[in-house]
Amino acid sequence: MREYTTQDRLVDFIGRELTTAELNLLPERIQYISSYIEAYTSRRWNSLASSTSPVATVRTYDGNGKHELFIDDFSSLSKIELLDSQGDVIDTLTDTDEWIVDDSGETSNSIYLRNYAFYNGTGRVKVTAIFSAGTVPAGVIMVCTQLVARLMTQAKNEKISNVKSKRLGEFSVTYGDSNGLVSLTESEIKMLDPFKRISL
């Protein structure tokens, strides 16, 4: 699981040490908020929690009958296999002269074949690459840290403030529901929007 903030960053942000209860819940909260950010942006960056470099994996995509194919964010593309309708390999491309990728940034999300087209159909392309949006941007780290801190504060406050109604005779309490554990502020949206993946 990817993590876009750390315990040290959170402690620095809130300006105090975490309680034992907060420490016990911290890994799940960081993972929850990191997944929330991934869903919002449609991107996955390298985890701050991992000290190892990501490794290449193989993913299969549908072909579109064109020279260019848009796929997940990747770096270090090493092989493209063009498959027939049965999933058997027709051509294996390993020479970087056979394709073009946008190398203006740390990662890319499209492949352009010089002398081939991606065969049209389901599961017709296998790509071997490191699939990631690269290093976590500072804005994503900041938003993740803020949201985890807010989630911690919200959990404490809801114990008191989530009461919707109460009655003294035959004592009764009604609690409000917690629809949506997290909501983004306008400034957090502005920080994350530049990292959103746009699908055509």
C-alpha positions as a Markdown table, in Angstrom:
| # | Residue | x | y | z |
|---|---|---|---|---|
| 1 | Met | 0.0 | 0.0 | 0.0 |
| 2 | Arg | 1.2 | 3.5 | -0.8 |
| 3 | Glu | 1.6 | 6.1 | 1.8 |
| 4 | Tyr | 1.9 | 9.8 | 1.0 |
| 5 | Thr | 2.8 | 11.1 | 4.4 |
| 6 | Thr | 4.8 | 9.9 | 7.4 |
| 7 | Gln | 4.4 | 9.9 | 11.2 |
| 8 | Asp | 7.3 | 12.5 | 11.5 |
| 9 | Arg | 5.5 | 14.9 | 9.0 |
| 10 | Leu | 2.3 | 14.5 | 10.9 |
| 11 | Val | 3.9 | 15.2 | 14.3 |
| 12 | Asp | 5.6 | 18.3 | 12.8 |
| 13 | Phe | 2.3 | 19.5 | 11.3 |
| 14 | Ile | 0.2 | 19.1 | 14.5 |
| 15 | Gly | 3.0 | 20.3 | 16.8 |
| 16 | Arg | 2.8 | 17.5 | 19.4 |
| 17 | Glu | 3.6 | 13.9 | 19.9 |
| 18 | Leu | 0.9 | 11.4 | 19.1 |
| 19 | Thr | -1.0 | 9.4 | 21.8 |
| 20 | Thr | -0.8 | 5.6 | 21.9 |
| 21 | Ala | -4.3 | 5.4 | 20.5 |
| 22 | Glu | -3.4 | 7.7 | 17.6 |
| 23 | Leu | -0.2 | 5.8 | 16.9 |
| 24 | Asn | -2.2 | 2.5 | 16.8 |
| 25 | Leu | -4.7 | 4.0 | 14.2 |
| 26 | Leu | -2.1 | 6.0 | 12.2 |
| 27 | Pro | -1.1 | 3.4 | 9.5 |
| 28 | Glu | -4.8 | 2.8 | 8.6 |
| 29 | Arg | -5.5 | 6.5 | 8.5 |
| 30 | Ile | -2.5 | 7.2 | 6.3 |
| 31 | Gln | -3.4 | 4.4 | 3.9 |
| 32 | Tyr | -7.1 | 5.5 | 3.8 |
| 33 | Ile | -6.2 | 9.1 | 2.9 |
| 34 | Ser | -3.5 | 8.0 | 0.4 |
| 35 | Ser | -6.1 | 5.8 | -1.3 |
| 36 | Tyr | -8.6 | 8.7 | -1.2 |
| 37 | Ile | -6.0 | 11.0 | -3.0 |
| 38 | Glu | -5.3 | 8.2 | -5.5 |
| 39 | Ala | -9.0 | 7.9 | -6.3 |
| 40 | Tyr | -9.3 | 11.7 | -6.6 |
| 41 | Thr | -6.3 | 12.2 | -8.9 |
| 42 | Ser | -6.4 | 8.8 | -10.7 |
| 43 | Arg | -2.6 | 8.5 | -10.1 |
| 44 | Arg | -0.4 | 6.4 | -7.9 |
| 45 | Trp | 3.0 | 7.7 | -6.8 |
| 46 | Asn | 5.9 | 5.8 | -5.1 |
| 47 | Ser | 5.2 | 5.3 | -1.4 |
| 48 | Leu | 7.1 | 7.5 | 1.1 |
| 49 | Ala | 7.1 | 4.4 | 3.4 |
| 50 | Ser | 9.2 | 2.3 | 1.0 |
| 51 | Ser | 12.9 | 2.5 | 0.9 |
| 52 | Thr | 13.2 | 0.2 | -2.1 |
| 53 | Ser | 12.9 | 1.2 | -5.7 |
| 54 | Pro | 9.8 | 0.1 | -7.6 |
| 55 | Val | 10.3 | -2.8 | -9.9 |
| 56 | Ala | 9.0 | -3.4 | -13.4 |
| 57 | Thr | 5.7 | -5.3 | -13.8 |
| 58 | Val | 3.7 | -6.5 | -16.8 |
| 59 | Arg | 0.2 | -5.1 | -17.5 |
| 60 | Thr | -2.2 | -6.0 | -20.3 |
| 61 | Tyr | -4.2 | -3.4 | -22.2 |
| 62 | Asp | -6.8 | -3.3 | -24.9 |
| 63 | Gly | -5.5 | -2.3 | -28.3 |
| 64 | Asn | -7.1 | 0.6 | -30.2 |
| 65 | Gly | -5.9 | 0.1 | -33.8 |
| 66 | Lys | -3.8 | 3.3 | -33.7 |
| 67 | His | -0.1 | 4.1 | -33.3 |
| 68 | Glu | -0.6 | 5.8 | -29.9 |
| 69 | Leu | -2.0 | 4.1 | -26.8 |
| 70 | Phe | -2.7 | 5.8 | -23.5 |
| 71 | Ile | -2.0 | 3.6 | -20.4 |
| 72 | Asp | -1.3 | 4.0 | -16.7 |
| 73 | Asp | 1.6 | 6.3 | -15.6 |
| 74 | Phe | 4.9 | 4.6 | -16.2 |
| 75 | Ser | 8.7 | 5.0 | -16.3 |
| 76 | Ser | 11.4 | 2.7 | -17.6 |
| 77 | Leu | 9.5 | 1.0 | -20.4 |
| 78 | Ser | 11.4 | -2.1 | -21.3 |
| 79 | Lys | 9.2 | -4.2 | -23.5 |
| 80 | Ile | 5.9 | -4.2 | -25.5 |
| 81 | Glu | 4.3 | -7.3 | -26.7 |
| 82 | Leu | 1.6 | -7.2 | -29.4 |
| 83 | Leu | -0.8 | -10.1 | -29.0 |
| 84 | Asp | -3.3 | -11.9 | -31.3 |
| 85 | Ser | -6.9 | -12.4 | -30.3 |
| 86 | Gln | -5.9 | -15.7 | -28.5 |
| 87 | Gly | -3.3 | -13.9 | -26.4 |
| 88 | Asp | -0.3 | -15.3 | -28.2 |
| 89 | Val | 2.6 | -13.0 | -28.9 |
| 90 | Ile | 2.8 | -11.7 | -32.5 |
| 91 | Asp | 5.6 | -9.2 | -32.1 |
| 92 | Thr | 7.9 | -8.3 | -29.2 |
| 93 | Leu | 9.3 | -4.8 | -29.2 |
| 94 | Thr | 12.4 | -4.2 | -27.0 |
| 95 | Asp | 14.3 | -1.6 | -28.9 |
| 96 | Thr | 13.6 | 2.0 | -27.8 |
| 97 | Asp | 13.9 | 3.0 | -31.5 |
| 98 | Glu | 10.6 | 1.2 | -32.1 |
| 99 | Trp | 8.5 | 3.5 | -29.8 |
| 100 | Ile | 8.3 | 7.1 | -28.6 |
| 101 | Val | 7.3 | 8.1 | -25.1 |
| 102 | Asp | 6.9 | 11.6 | -23.7 |
| 103 | Asp | 10.1 | 12.1 | -21.7 |
| 104 | Ser | 9.5 | 15.7 | -20.7 |
| 105 | Gly | 8.6 | 14.6 | -17.2 |
| 106 | Glu | 9.5 | 11.9 | -14.7 |
| 107 | Thr | 6.8 | 9.6 | -16.1 |
| 108 | Ser | 4.6 | 9.2 | -19.2 |
| 109 | Asn | 1.2 | 7.7 | -19.9 |
| 110 | Ser | 1.3 | 7.2 | -23.6 |
| 111 | Ile | 3.3 | 5.1 | -26.1 |
| 112 | Tyr | 3.6 | 5.9 | -29.7 |
| 113 | Leu | 4.8 | 3.1 | -32.1 |
| 114 | Arg | 6.9 | 4.2 | -35.0 |
| 115 | Asn | 6.3 | 1.2 | -37.4 |
| 116 | Tyr | 3.4 | -0.6 | -35.8 |
| 117 | Ala | -0.2 | 0.0 | -34.7 |
| 118 | Phe | -1.6 | -1.4 | -31.5 |
| 119 | Tyr | -3.9 | -4.2 | -32.8 |
| 120 | Asn | -7.5 | -3.5 | -32.1 |
| 121 | Gly | -9.2 | -5.7 | -29.5 |
| 122 | Thr | -9.4 | -6.7 | -25.9 |
| 123 | Gly | -6.1 | -7.7 | -24.2 |
| 124 | Arg | -3.9 | -7.2 | -27.3 |
| 125 | Val | -1.0 | -5.3 | -25.7 |
| 126 | Lys | 1.4 | -6.3 | -22.9 |
| 127 | Val | 3.6 | -3.6 | -21.5 |
| 128 | Thr | 6.6 | -4.2 | -19.2 |
| 129 | Ala | 7.5 | -1.1 | -17.2 |
| 130 | Ile | 7.6 | 0.5 | -13.8 |
| 131 | Phe | 4.0 | 1.6 | -13.3 |
| 132 | Ser | 3.9 | 4.7 | -11.1 |
| 133 | Ala | 3.5 | 8.5 | -11.3 |
| 134 | Gly | 7.0 | 8.8 | -9.8 |
| 135 | Thr | 8.0 | 10.7 | -6.8 |
| 136 | Val | 5.2 | 12.0 | -4.6 |
| 137 | Pro | 4.8 | 15.8 | -5.3 |
| 138 | Ala | 5.1 | 18.2 | -2.3 |
| 139 | Gly | 1.5 | 19.3 | -2.8 |
| 140 | Val | 0.2 | 15.7 | -2.5 |
| 141 | Ile | 2.3 | 15.2 | 0.7 |
| 142 | Met | 1.0 | 18.4 | 2.2 |
| 143 | Val | -2.7 | 17.5 | 1.5 |
| 144 | Cys | -2.3 | 14.0 | 2.8 |
| 145 | Thr | -0.7 | 15.3 | 6.0 |
| 146 | Gln | -3.5 | 17.9 | 6.4 |
| 147 | Leu | -6.2 | 15.3 | 5.8 |
| 148 | Val | -4.8 | 12.7 | 8.2 |
| 149 | Ala | -4.5 | 15.4 | 10.9 |
| 150 | Arg | -8.1 | 16.5 | 10.2 |
| 151 | Leu | -9.3 | 12.9 | 10.3 |
| 152 | Met | -7.6 | 12.5 | 13.8 |
| 153 | Thr | -9.2 | 15.7 | 15.1 |
| 154 | Gln | -12.6 | 14.9 | 13.6 |
| 155 | Ala | -12.5 | 11.5 | 15.3 |
| 156 | Lys | -11.9 | 13.1 | 18.7 |
| 157 | Asn | -14.5 | 15.8 | 18.2 |
| 158 | Glu | -17.2 | 13.5 | 16.9 |
| 159 | Lys | -17.4 | 11.8 | 20.3 |
| 160 | Ile | -18.9 | 15.0 | 21.6 |
| 161 | Ser | -20.2 | 17.0 | 18.6 |
| 162 | Asn | -21.9 | 14.2 | 16.7 |
| 163 | Val | -25.0 | 14.2 | 19.0 |
| 164 | Lys | -28.0 | 15.3 | 17.0 |
| 165 | Ser | -30.7 | 15.1 | 19.7 |
| 166 | Lys | -31.0 | 14.0 | 23.3 |
| 167 | Arg | -33.9 | 13.5 | 25.8 |
| 168 | Leu | -33.6 | 13.5 | 29.6 |
| 169 | Gly | -36.7 | 11.5 | 30.5 |
| 170 | Glu | -36.0 | 7.8 | 29.7 |
| 171 | Phe | -32.6 | 9.0 | 28.6 |
| 172 | Ser | -32.1 | 8.9 | 24.8 |
| 173 | Val | -29.4 | 10.1 | 22.4 |
| 174 | Thr | -29.4 | 10.3 | 18.7 |
| 175 | Tyr | -26.1 | 10.5 | 16.8 |
| 176 | Gly | -25.6 | 12.1 | 13.4 |
| 177 | Asp | -24.2 | 9.9 | 10.7 |
| 178 | Ser | -20.7 | 10.4 | 9.4 |
| 179 | Asn | -21.3 | 10.4 | 5.7 |
| 180 | Gly | -17.9 | 10.9 | 4.1 |
| 181 | Leu | -15.0 | 10.7 | 6.5 |
| 182 | Val | -13.1 | 13.2 | 4.5 |
| 183 | Ser | -14.0 | 16.3 | 2.4 |
| 184 | Leu | -11.5 | 18.5 | 0.6 |
| 185 | Thr | -11.2 | 22.2 | 1.3 |
| 186 | Glu | -11.0 | 24.6 | -1.6 |
| 187 | Ser | -7.3 | 25.1 | -1.1 |
| 188 | Glu | -6.7 | 21.3 | -1.0 |
| 189 | Ile | -8.6 | 20.9 | -4.2 |
| 190 | Lys | -6.5 | 23.6 | -5.8 |
| 191 | Met | -3.3 | 21.8 | -4.7 |
| 192 | Leu | -4.5 | 18.4 | -6.0 |
| 193 | Asp | -6.2 | 19.4 | -9.2 |
| 194 | Pro | -2.9 | 19.9 | -11.2 |
| 195 | Phe | -2.0 | 16.3 | -10.5 |
| 196 | Lys | -5.4 | 14.8 | -11.7 |
| 197 | Arg | -5.0 | 12.5 | -14.6 |
| 198 | Ile | -7.2 | 13.5 | -17.5 |
| 199 | Ser | -8.6 | 10.7 | -19.6 |
| 200 | Leu | -9.6 | 11.4 | -23.1 |
